[in-house]
Amino acid sequence: MLTRSSDRTLTEQLADRFAERIRSRLLPAGARLPSVRECARQQGVSPHTVVAAYDQLLAQGLVEARRQRGFYVRDYLQKVPGAPVASGPDAMNGIADGDRPSPLGSIGMRVSGSHINATALIRGMFHQASSKPQPGTGVFPPDWLEEARFVPAAVRKITGSRALQDGSLSYGEPMGDAGLRQALSRRLTAINVHAPPEQIITTVGATQALDIVSRTLLKAGDPVMVEEPGWSVEFARLDALGMRVLPVPRGPDGPDLAVMARYCEAHAPKLFVSVSVLHNPTGYSLSPGSAHQVLQLAGQHDFHIVEDDTYGHIAPDHATRLAALDGLRRTIYVNGFAKILAPNWRVGYMAAPPALVERLLDTKLLSTLTTPSLLEKALALCIEQGQLRRHADRMRQRLAQARARSVQLALDAGCTFAAEPAGLFGWVETGVDTDMLAQRMLDEGYLIAPGALFHATRQPCTLMRINFTTTQDVAFWKAWKRVADSVR
């Protein structure tokens, strides 16, 4: 908080606070700063202090003043080479000439613009706003993961063997450790995804697997369908590669099939990216009927499907997965272990159709050569001995208890749920602009994830995503209610 006993003036303190958030991308490009009057009220200072602080930010090139609209964070990030440049009346709105609503605009769909910013949420994952639990993060708390004591034991066992020397003196297998791929093949069979080891490629986390697929199957300008709301990193990553992002509304049973069909007719997309099970941020899971129709569309219009099963570890084995129904013909299955086990290990994998394996492997070799075999061998040991399965079972039980408590606290605070609570995340209706709410909550020491981050084009939104494991704190909900009431 601002303090009058500091050796720095209130103006300097306020300017420094905004500057730090802008540079760390917690205030992303295009975000609007509070009005002078509102900021003065929030911080308990005079409007003259706020004006002076905003002037300092202007002088540093961090914000820009828009006539009769206020102060906005400048977009100083470089554009993708070859991207269209905004001009004319739309330039002030950050809309590039090539990013106007598509011909499908009359039916309510729009190709996303090039100004997609996910780094606010990504950086927030690594930015500890305070020692308090952080509702906006996308991972289990460290103390939950510390229960997996078998992980360091597996590493010690592997490094204490001949494998340490053998694994250190060579690059390892391009496809990934053979033992891990065999263990993964057996694990996939348990969820009815039949993938022999030769169809499995290990990666540096699930995120790299998604990137490898995009770089292998797509070229700049290709249209890609992605569920909305969705993981903002996927929107931003595809956009950075120069793809045309086609947002598909996600409902309780699956993607909006009518929207997908119209996209297929008008744009001939090459790829569809989907989180079938415990979708982020809604928690929805795909129904069998919807899955069959998605696969029918893929066959009719010749596109591939990337199925991101990141949250499959905490989902029932019987949950519907496209890869299981498809038999890995058009579907590429992606998963990893960061969420459930060891975030810093960055071990992920993909199971792909036989015809794509060599192409995907070539892309992996061009990006990282191989992956760390020692960690892969340790993970294989954890899977083979049943430790990972038992750990996942315990996490599911503990998460169910946390979810029940968090849901009740949210309801008591006046929130409602836009989707039936399930999995790790809650999609919460707040009734207030959550971009503004997020900035106010940072002052309270809490990082929240505003709903705008989960859409292809950033627009005001009253939804927010919460992590059920980090919202069991009564103190958070008291602070949230106080701040939400003040911004209504």
N, C-alpha and C positions, 0 to 999 in steps of 0.2 A: 504494500500500500504506500501511497505518497505520504511523506512525513516532513513536517516543518522543522524538525531538529536535524535534518540531514545537512551535510556540507554542500549539497547541490540544491539549486533552486527548484521550486515546484515545476516550473516550465521545463527545466532540463530533465527532471525525473520523468515527467509525462512523455516528453519527446523520446527519451531513451527506452521507455517501456514499449511504445509503439514501434520504434526502430528495431528493437530486438525481435519482436513478433513478426515484423515484415521480413527481416533477413532470414529468420528461421522458417519462413513460409507458414507460420501459424495464422498469419493474416495473408491470404493468397492474393495474387494479382487480380485486380478488379473488385476487391472487397471494399465496401463503403465504410469509412470511419464514422463514428457517432457524430451527430450534429454538434456544433459548438455548445449550444445550450444543454443538450442531453449529456455530453461528456462532462461539462462543468458540474451538472447535477450528480452524475455518477461518482465523480472523483472528489466532490466537496471543495471545488476551487472556483475561482471567478472565471467568467467567459474570456477575460483578457489573458489569463494564463493559458487557456486552451488555444486561443488564436496564436499566441506566441509559440506554443509547442508545435502547432501545425505548420507555422512558418518555418520552423527549424527543419521539419520533415520535408517541406517543399524545397528548401535550400539543399538538402542532402539528396534530392532526386528520388525520394522514396514514395512520395505521393504526388498527385496532381489535383488541382482545383477545377471542378467543372461548374460552369456558370449556373447558378440557381439550383444546383443539384448536390453540392457538397464536395467532400474530399474523398478521393479513391486511391487505393494502392496502385502504383504504376506497374505496368506489365513490362518489366525490363528483361524478361527471359527471351532468349533467342528463339526465333521461329524455325520450324523444320525447313531445310533447304527446298526451295521450289514452291513453298506454300503461298497462296494468294495473299496480296496485301490489301488491307482495308482502304477504301477511298470514299469520297463523297459523304453524304449525311450519315451513313452507317459507321464511319470511322470512329466517331466519338463513343459508339456503343461497343466497339471491339469486335464488329462483325466483318469478316473477310468477304470479298465479293463472291468467292466460291462456296460460302457457308450459309447462303440464304435458304429459307425453307424450300424443300424439294417440291416437285409437282404433286407429291402426295399430301402437301400441306392442307388441302381441303378436307382430308379425312383425319386430320389431327396428328400426322406423323411428320417428323423432321429429321433430316440428317444433321448430326451434331456439328458444332463449330470447332475451330482449331484451338480455342481458348479453354482447354480442359485442364483443371489443376487438381491433382491428387496429392501433391507433395505436402500439403498442409497436414493431411491425415497421416501420411507416411512418417514425416518428421515428428509428428506428435507421438508416434509409437516409440520414438527414441528420446523424446523430450519429456523429462520428468517435471511436470508443472509444480509438484510438491511431493511430500512423502505420503499424501493421501491416496486412497484407491482412485484409479483413473477410469471413469466410465466409458471414455471414448476409445480405449485401446481394443485391439482385436485378438488378444492372446489370453491364455490362462495366467493367473498370477504366479510369480516365481515360487511362492511357498506351496502351491498346488503341484508344480512340476518337480519340486524337490523330493516329492514322495517317490519318484522313479529312481530310487537309489541303485537299482540294478544297472543303470546306464554307465556310471563311472566304473562299476565293477566289470562290465563287459569290455570297456576300453582297456582297463588294466590287464585283463586276461589276454586280449588280442596283442597288446604291446609287449607283453611278457613272453610272447612266443616268437618263433622264427618268422612269423608274418610281419613283425615290425621291420626287420632288416629287408626281407624280400619286398615288402610293400613300399619301402622308402627309396629303394634303389632303382625303381622303374616307374613309368607313368601309370601303370595299371592297365586294365582292360578298357578299351574305348566304350564298350556298351555298359560298363559298370561291373562291379564285383560279381562273379558267377554265382557265388553262394547266396548273395543277397537277391539276385534275380530269381534264383530257384525258390527262395523263401517267399518272395513277393508273388510268384506264380501260384504257389499253394494258397497264399492268403487271398488272392483274387478269386480263386476257385470257390472259396467259402461264400462269396457274394455273387456267385454265378457269372463271373467275368472270366472266361477261359482264355488265358494268355500264356503260352509257353515262354520260357526264359528268353528265347531268341526274338520275341516280340516286345521285350521290356528293355528300356534304356533308362539308366539312372541320370539324375540331373542335380544341379546345385539348387535344391528347393523346387517346389511346385511352380514358383514364379518363372524360373528359367525354362521349365518344361513348356509353359504357355508361350514364352518368347520364342523358343526353338520352333514350335509349331507355326507361329505366325511368320517367322522369317523363312520357313521352308515352303509354305503353301501360298503365301501372299506376296504381292508386289505393291509398291506405292500406288494409291488410288483405288485399290480393290475394296469393294463394299463388304463389311463384316457385320453380322447381326449379334448384338449383345443385349442380355436382359437388363431391364431398367425398372426399379432401382437395381443397382449392382455395385460390385466392387470397383471403386473409382480408379484404382490402379490399372485395371484392365482398359477402361475408357481411355485414360491418359497414355498408356503404353501403346495401344493401337494407333491413337492419334499421332503420337510422336514418330511412329513408323510411316506416317503418311496415308493410313487407311481411312476409308469413309465409314464412320461408325453409325450403324443403324440401330437405334434403341428399340427394343421389343418389350412392351409392358409385361411384367411378371405377375401372375395371379396365383391363388392358392394351389391350383392343380398343375400349373406350368405356364409356359409362355403364351402370349396371345396369338393363337394360331391364325386368326384372320389377318392380323398385322403382318405376320411372317409370310403368309401367302401373297399379300399385296407387295411386300418387299421383293419377293422372289420374281414376281411378274415384272416389276418396274426396274429392279436393279441387278438381278441375277447374282446374289451374294455368293462368295466363295466359302464362307465359314460361318458357323454359329457357335458362340461361346456360351455355355450354360453351367449353372450350379444346380444339379438336379436335386440333391439331398441337403436339407437344412440350409437353404439359400441365404446368402448374405446380401442385404441385412434383414430380410423378412422372416426367415426361418421356415419358409414354405418348402414342401417336398413334392416332387413330381408324381402325378398319378399315372397308373399303367395306361389308361386310355389316351391321355395327352402324350405320353411317351411314344406310343405307336403312331400317332398322327404326325409328330415331329419327324420320326424316321421315314414316314411315307413322303413328307415334303422333301426331305433330303434326297430320297431316291428319285423323285419326280424332277427336281431342279438341280441335281448334281452338285450338292455342297457337302462339305465335311462338318462334323460336330466335334468340338472339344468339350469334354465333360470334366469339369473341375470338381473333384470329390474331396476337397480339402477337409471338409467337416465329417467325412464318412466314418472316422474313428469313433465319433460320439453318436452315431446314428444306428438304428436297428439294421442288422444284416439283411433283413427282408425288404428294405427300402428299394423302390424302383430306380434302377440305373439304366441309362440308355445303352451303355456298353454291353450290359448283360443281354438285353433284348436284341441288340444289333449284331452281337457276335464279333465285334471289332472289325466291321466291314467299312463303315463310314465314320465310326466314332473313334476318337483318340481319348483314352482315359488318362487323367492326370491326378496325382496325389502326392502328398509329402508328409513329413513327420514333425514339422516345426510347431504346429498347434498343440499336439498332444504330448510331445516328448522332450525335444531339445531344440529350441529355436535357433541356436547358434551353430548347430551341426549343418544346417542347410542341405539335408538329404531329401531329394524328391525323385519322382520317376514318372514315366509315361508308358502305357501299353498301347501299341499302335497296330493298324492293319499291316500285314506282311509286305504289301507293295510299297509302303511308306517308310519302312524301318531304315533302309540304307540312306534315303534322302535326309531323314531326321538325324541320323547319326553323323552324316557329313556336316550338318549345321552345328551340331554339338562340338565336333572336332575343331571347327573354325572359331568357336567362341571360347571354350575352356579346355580343349584337348580331352582330358579325362576328368574324373571326379575323385575325391579323396577315398582311396580304397580302405584305409584303416578304419575310418568311421563307418563305412559301408559294411565291413566285416563285423564290427561291433554291433551294428544294428541287426544284421542277420542273426547273430547269436541271441539277441533279445527276442526276436520273433520266433526262432526255432525252439527256445526254451519256454515259450508261452508267457513270458514276462510282460511283453507289450500288450497282449490280449487282456491279461488280468488287470494291468494298469488302466487300460481304456475302460474296462467295466467299472472300476472304482471311480474314475473321473465322471462317468455318466451318472452314477448314483449321487455323487457329491454335487454335480451340476444341477440335477433335478431338484435337490433341496435348496440350492442357491436361487434357482429360477423362481421357485414358489415364493420365497421370501422377497425377492426383488420385485416381482410382479405386484405383490400386496403393497409394498412401500410406494411403488409408482402410482397405483390406484389411489392410495391414501393422499398422495400429493396432488391429485387432481388430473393425472394423465389418463389417457386411454391407449389401447393397443390397436394399431392399424392392421395387425396380423396376429393370429393366434400364437401366443408365446411358445417357442420351441427352440431347441438347440442352445447355442451360446449367446445369441443376440436377440434383443427386443426392438421392434420397430414401433416407436412411441409417438403418439400424437400429443403435442404440447399446447397447441393453440396460440403459440407466439413464434416470431421469426427466430429460428434456431441459429442462424448466423450471428445475429446480435446477441442471442443468449450465450453462445459459445464464448464470445469475447468477454462478456460479463462474468461468466463462470471461471475463466482463467484468472481473473482478479481474486476469486475465492480459492484458487489453487486446484481447480478441477478442469481436466481436458474432456470435452464432450465432442461427439461426432455429429455435426449438423446434417440434416437430410440432403441439403444441396450437394454435398460431396458425393452422393450416390446416384447422381443423375448426369447424363451426358452433357447437358448444358446447365451451367450453374444459375439457378433462379431462386428467388426467395421461397423458403419452405418452412412449414411448421412441424415437420417430423424430425426426429433424431434417433440414432441407433445407440442403444446401450448394451454394455457387456454385463450379463447377469451375474458373473462372478465378482464384479467390482462395484456393484450397486446395491449391496446389502447393508450399506452404512447409513444409518438414520440421519447422521450429520449431513451427508451429501444431499439427501432429499429435502431437508430443512433449508439448506442453502439454495437449492434449486428452486424451491417454492418461493422463497423470498425474492430471488432475482427475477424469476418469471413474472411474479406479480408486479415488480417495478417496471418491467418493460412492456407490459400489456397496454 
